[in-house]
Amino acid sequence: MSGLIEKTIHCPYCAEPQTVLIDPSVPEQEYIEDCQICCRPIRFLVDVWSEDDASVQVQDENEV
């Protein structure tokens, strides 16, 4: 079993950097999680490339 992938993102609202953990067992993920700093909802778009690499895009919840 592989571990989690650690990535640094910047909140689309407050621009503060924060570390998030990505589960590599799901290749494509889309979910909303609150910012650890300002508590506003961040939309995550994740593509897992391998068990130790992933692409993470973040958007505010109203971005399409």
C-alpha positions, 0 to 999 in steps of 0.5 A: 500500500502506498502512502499519501502524497504531500503537496503545497497549495495556496488558498485562492482567497487568502493566498496563504500556503498550506500543506495538503495530503493526497490519497494516490489510490484514486486517480482523479479527484474533485472535492471541497475542503476548507482553507486551514487559515481563513476557513473558506471553501477551496475546490480541489481538482487532483490528477494522480500520475503515480504513487508519489506524484500528483497534480493539484489545482485549487479554485474558489468554490464559484470558479467553473 
